[in-house]
Amino acid sequence: MNEKALTRKEREREFRKQEILDAAIQIFAKKGFKATTLDEIAEKSEFGKGTIYNYFSGKEEIYKEIISSILAENRKNIQEADETTNNLYDFILETTKRQIFFCLNNKDAFLLLIFTKMHHAKSTSTEVSKLMNNHEEEMLKHIVEKTELAAANNEIRNLDSEKLIRLFKSSGFAYIYDLVISQNLKEENINDEALFITDILFNGINIK
């Protein structure tokens, strides 16, 4: 009986915690970290500030948990794309599909991630900045290794891997952002958009 009651309490606690995070991410996505107040998060989540302090030490911890969750989802998508593909083209295609799907279905998280990428060094907490830097370095290292292996296997030209990846990330990310913000992206079009981005990366626009 006690075990069942404890399990129920744990579920209720996680549900309330997630409600706070869901409310906070909407405000952070619109206003950024510094401009958001704990009072606004409390009002949006319909919890008192005292209740929020039962779950988080303050808005910094809330922000950090949200960013950690987004980055964990990104790592998961890359890992799953890794496990289900055998060459660089298919890996990029699958990763792009997953990224577009995430952006479409988690617009506030996507907007917050963009804001954090652009401003984390000066506009968020030191811990969040470290999280972002470590994640970027980890992902860059991993994809550089895949790109260099693809070059060694004659899948692609032997180019500067880091430059190639940064170009793809910046252009592809901007393209996805425009699709999401302009509301021109539908779930049924995800595969077509991912194919377009991947095809341009690998084949360019010249007639062969």
Beta strands, then each sheet from edge to edge (+ up, - down):
end
